[in-house]
Amino acid sequence: MSEILLEVENLRCSYGHIRALDGVDLRIPRGSVVTLIGNNGAGKSTTLNAICGVAPAVTEKRGKVTFSGKRIERQPSDRIVRMGISQVPEGRRIFAGLTVEENLFMGALSRNDRDRVEQDLRMVYSTFPVLSARRRHPGSHLSGGEQQMLAIGRGLMARPKLMLLDEPSLGLAPLVVREIFRIIREIHSGGTTILLVEQNARMALQTADFGYVLEKGRIALQAAAAELLSDSSVKRIYLGES
């Protein structure tokens, strides 16, 4: 059995009187791609933010989050990054006024191994040649797909053991979506474990090893990704099949 890299137990989060997560349990084996699918408002982004400690509007947060055998649910977000978790947020959130290269270096702020940072910068440029060509351009000059590549590249600069990807295909053209998912598979093949939140359920399940379906803050279904692809309720609700 694969080692469990991240385990979430009975995670509960509220915004004021609104319960966003109501007892979420997740297990992410090392070396896997796990996806979390669900409708808007189901609590997918809240789950990622709660894992990383970046949900400031949460008025209640309970449960247990264990990463590499250590409890992290009460750790500050910068320490969680240094431990090896990197989040690529929904909406990309690049620094529009900074150049591509400056954005990438922002992803390495928690590191002090300068030689390896330079090595990882070369790796990111090899993975995303368009970013290398535009390294001196402001982030605001990039297309939506290029900005998503920049956001992923910035996440890689933290040298994560686990990468949390929040809606990487959001707002992108189909051809660009296919390229983004090709890159996700390439990152995974390089040894990075991935937890993927994605509205495009079909692409997510075709990429993942295992999947969870989140409904109204609770895990409604969990199974191998191939099983979820053939599940009648998943087909009807999330894949648009009758």
Secondary structure in CASP SS format (residue, H / E / C, confidence):
PFRMAT SS
TARGET T0000
AUTHOR 0000-0000-0000
METHOD secondary structure of the structure
MODEL  1
M C 1.00
S C 1.00
E C 1.00
I E 1.00
L E 1.00
L E 1.00
E E 1.00
V E 1.00
E E 1.00
N E 1.00
L E 1.00
R E 1.00
C E 1.00
S E 1.00
Y E 1.00
G C 1.00
H C 1.00
I E 1.00
R E 1.00
A E 1.00
L E 1.00
D E 1.00
G E 1.00
V E 1.00
D E 1.00
L E 1.00
R E 1.00
I E 1.00
P E 1.00
R C 1.00
G C 1.00
S C 1.00
V E 1.00
V E 1.00
T E 1.00
L E 1.00
I E 1.00
G C 1.00
N C 1.00
N C 1.00
G C 1.00
A C 1.00
G C 1.00
K H 1.00
S H 1.00
T H 1.00
T H 1.00
L H 1.00
N H 1.00
A H 1.00
I H 1.00
C H 1.00
G C 1.00
V C 1.00
A C 1.00
P C 1.00
A C 1.00
V C 1.00
T C 1.00
E E 1.00
K E 1.00
R E 1.00
G E 1.00
K E 1.00
V E 1.00
T E 1.00
F E 1.00
S C 1.00
G C 1.00
K E 1.00
R E 1.00
I C 1.00
E C 1.00
R C 1.00
Q C 1.00
P C 1.00
S H 1.00
D H 1.00
R H 1.00
I H 1.00
V H 1.00
R H 1.00
M H 1.00
G C 1.00
I E 1.00
S E 1.00
Q E 1.00
V E 1.00
P C 1.00
E C 1.00
G C 1.00
R C 1.00
R C 1.00
I C 1.00
F C 1.00
A C 1.00
G C 1.00
L C 1.00
T E 1.00
V H 1.00
E H 1.00
E H 1.00
N H 1.00
L H 1.00
F H 1.00
M H 1.00
G C 1.00
A C 1.00
L C 1.00
S C 1.00
R C 1.00
N C 1.00
D C 1.00
R H 1.00
D H 1.00
R H 1.00
V H 1.00
E H 1.00
Q H 1.00
D H 1.00
L H 1.00
R H 1.00
M H 1.00
V H 1.00
Y H 1.00
S H 1.00
T H 1.00
F C 1.00
P H 1.00
V H 1.00
L H 1.00
S H 1.00
A H 1.00
R C 1.00
R C 1.00
R C 1.00
H C 1.00
P E 1.00
G H 1.00
S H 1.00
H H 1.00
L C 1.00
S C 1.00
G H 1.00
G H 1.00
E H 1.00
Q H 1.00
Q H 1.00
M H 1.00
L H 1.00
A H 1.00
I H 1.00
G H 1.00
R H 1.00
G H 1.00
L H 1.00
M C 1.00
A C 1.00
R C 1.00
P C 1.00
K C 1.00
L E 1.00
M E 1.00
L E 1.00
L E 1.00
D E 1.00
E C 1.00
P C 1.00
S C 1.00
L C 1.00
G C 1.00
L C 1.00
A C 1.00
P H 1.00
L H 1.00
V H 1.00
V H 1.00
R H 1.00
E H 1.00
I H 1.00
F H 1.00
R H 1.00
I H 1.00
I H 1.00
R H 1.00
E H 1.00
I H 1.00
H H 1.00
S H 1.00
G C 1.00
G C 1.00
T C 1.00
T E 1.00
I E 1.00
L E 1.00
L E 1.00
V E 1.00
E C 1.00
Q C 1.00
N C 1.00
A H 1.00
R H 1.00
M H 1.00
A H 1.00
L H 1.00
Q H 1.00
T H 1.00
A C 1.00
D C 1.00
F E 1.00
G E 1.00
Y E 1.00
V E 1.00
L E 1.00
E E 1.00
K C 1.00
G C 1.00
R E 1.00
I E 1.00
A E 1.00
L E 1.00
Q E 1.00
A E 1.00
A E 1.00
A H 1.00
A H 1.00
E H 1.00
L H 1.00
L H 1.00
S H 1.00
D C 1.00
S H 1.00
S H 1.00
V H 1.00
K H 1.00
R H 1.00
I H 1.00
Y C 1.00
L C 1.00
G C 1.00
E C 1.00
S C 1.00
END
